[in-house]
Amino acid sequence: MSLALGAAGLVVLSFLAVIGTSALLVAAADALRGRPVGIRASYGRVAGRVRPIAGWAPIGLIQVLAAVSLVGMAWALGSYLVVPALVLDGVRVREAMRRSREVYRRDRAEFMRGSTWMALPFLLTFLPSVVLFVLGLTATDRVLGALLMAAAALCLWAGATVTAGLFGVFRARLYLESNGVMAKPVGPVLHVSPVE
């Protein structure tokens, strides 16, 4: 019983994560196209895609759990653009997976290069977070230990947040370029419209 509840909880968390990712992708795609970016408008557009997102959430969860193996990692990379296809083009899960695999096969080097750079903020904050956590765990003063552990969590959260934002913009850009919606940039230019 508790195993079933735990699995159900993970699926719900996966669904909520995909909803948040989808809103970020919609906002990033609007910014990249030079359109106004609105938080309510982004979530409103995502609300219209709840059914395919709910269909993808358990598959995405299995994919994340399988990513520890090489086969799972290949699957994760091959389905990297499923969520943008679901929310930006309104296709079904099967079609989104097909499109994502095609783009991955065609632009594998861009995937790897972009993913490496986008993960940099998390990688740069991970080691200091671990050091701060261990120092907090071994501190003789409880207040200092709690402060160090809170600093570790804050450092890790900041790195993960920046990385998630960068990945959202990268995924939206890669998907839009793969569909010919926007040309590949010659330099690092990102035009962001006024935010709601």
C-alpha positions in Angstrom: 0.0 0.0 0.0 2.7 2.5 1.0 4.7 1.6 -2.2 1.6 2.4 -4.3 1.1 5.7 -2.5 4.8 6.5 -3.0 4.6 5.8 -6.7 1.4 7.8 -7.1 3.1 10.7 -5.2 6.1 10.5 -7.6 3.8 10.6 -10.6 2.0 13.7 -9.2 5.4 15.4 -8.5 6.4 14.5 -12.1 3.2 16.0 -13.4 3.7 19.3 -11.5 7.4 19.4 -12.6 6.3 19.1 -16.3 3.6 21.8 -15.8 6.3 24.2 -14.4 8.8 23.2 -17.2 6.1 23.7 -19.8 5.2 27.2 -18.5 8.9 28.1 -18.6 9.2 26.8 -22.2 6.2 28.8 -23.3 7.6 31.9 -21.7 11.1 31.3 -23.2 9.6 30.6 -26.7 7.7 33.9 -26.5 10.8 35.8 -25.5 12.8 34.2 -28.3 10.2 35.2 -30.8 10.1 38.8 -29.5 6.6 38.5 -28.0 5.6 39.8 -24.6 6.2 37.3 -21.8 3.4 36.8 -19.2 3.4 34.4 -16.4 -0.4 34.0 -16.3 -0.6 33.8 -20.1 2.1 31.1 -20.1 0.3 29.0 -17.5 -3.0 29.6 -19.3 -1.5 28.1 -22.5 -0.1 25.2 -20.6 -3.6 24.6 -19.0 -4.9 23.8 -22.5 -2.3 21.0 -22.8 -2.9 19.3 -19.5 -4.0 15.9 -21.0 -0.9 15.3 -23.0 1.2 16.6 -20.1 -0.5 14.1 -17.8 0.2 11.4 -20.4 3.9 12.3 -20.5 4.4 12.7 -16.7 4.6 8.9 -15.9 6.8 8.3 -19.0 9.1 11.2 -18.0 9.3 9.8 -14.5 10.4 6.4 -15.7 12.8 8.1 -18.0 14.4 10.0 -15.2 14.7 6.9 -13.1 16.2 5.0 -16.0 18.7 7.8 -16.8 21.2 6.2 -14.4 22.0 3.6 -17.1 23.5 4.3 -20.4 20.3 3.2 -22.2 18.3 5.4 -20.0 20.6 8.4 -20.7 20.2 7.8 -24.4 16.4 7.7 -24.0 16.5 10.9 -21.9 18.5 12.7 -24.6 16.3 11.4 -27.4 13.2 12.7 -25.7 14.7 16.0 -24.6 12.3 18.0 -26.8 9.1 16.1 -26.1 7.7 18.7 -23.7 8.4 21.6 -26.1 6.6 19.7 -28.9 3.6 19.0 -26.5 3.2 22.6 -25.4 4.4 24.7 -28.3 3.0 22.7 -31.2 0.1 20.9 -29.4 1.0 17.5 -30.7 0.3 14.2 -28.9 2.9 12.3 -26.9 3.8 9.8 -29.6 4.3 12.5 -32.2 6.3 14.6 -29.7 8.6 11.6 -29.1 9.1 11.0 -32.8 9.9 14.7 -33.4 12.3 14.8 -30.5 14.2 11.7 -31.7 14.5 13.2 -35.2 16.0 16.4 -33.9 18.3 14.6 -31.6 19.7 12.4 -34.4 20.1 15.5 -36.6 21.6 17.9 -34.0 23.3 15.5 -31.5 26.4 17.7 -31.2 24.3 20.8 -30.4 22.5 18.8 -27.7 25.7 17.7 -26.1 27.4 21.1 -26.3 24.4 23.1 -25.1 23.6 20.6 -22.3 27.2 20.8 -21.0 27.2 24.6 -20.9 23.7 24.8 -19.4 24.6 22.4 -16.5 27.6 24.6 -15.5 25.8 26.7 -12.8 24.6 23.5 -11.1 28.0 21.9 -11.4 29.7 25.0 -9.9 27.4 25.1 -6.9 27.3 21.4 -6.2 30.7 21.0 -4.7 30.5 24.1 -2.4 27.1 22.9 -1.3 28.5 19.5 -0.3 31.4 21.1 1.5 29.0 23.5 3.4 26.7 20.6 4.3 29.6 18.4 5.6 30.9 21.4 7.6 27.5 22.0 9.0 27.0 18.3 9.9 30.3 18.2 11.7 30.1 21.6 13.4 30.3 21.5 17.2 28.1 24.6 17.5 24.4 23.7 16.6 23.5 27.2 15.4 26.6 27.4 13.2 25.9 23.9 11.9 22.3 24.8 11.1 23.4 28.0 9.3 26.0 26.1 7.3 23.5 23.5 6.3 21.0 26.2 5.3 23.7 27.9 3.2 24.4 24.5 1.5 20.7 24.2 0.6 20.5 27.8 -0.6 23.6 27.4 -2.7 22.3 24.1 -4.3 18.9 25.7 -4.8 20.4 28.7 -6.6 22.5 26.5 -8.9 19.5 24.3 -9.7 17.2 27.3 -10.3 19.6 29.0 -12.7 20.3 25.7 -14.5 16.6 25.0 -14.9 16.1 28.4 -16.4 18.9 28.1 -18.8 17.8 24.6 -19.8 14.3 26.0 -20.5 15.6 28.7 -22.8 18.0 26.3 -24.5 15.2 23.7 -25.1 12.9 26.3 -26.5 15.6 27.8 -28.8 16.6 24.3 -30.0 13.1 23.3 -30.7 12.2 26.5 -32.5 15.3 26.3 -34.6 14.7 22.7 -35.4 11.3 23.6 -36.8 12.6 26.5 -38.8 10.6 29.0 -36.7 13.8 31.0 -36.0 17.2 31.1 -37.6 20.2 29.9 -35.7 21.9 32.9 -34.0 25.4 33.9 -35.1 26.2 35.3 -31.6 24.9 35.0 -28.1 21.8 37.2 -28.4 18.6 36.9 -26.5 15.9 39.5 -26.8 13.5 39.5 -23.8 10.3 41.5 -24.0 8.8 43.3 -21.0 7.6 40.8 -18.4 4.1 40.9 -17.2 
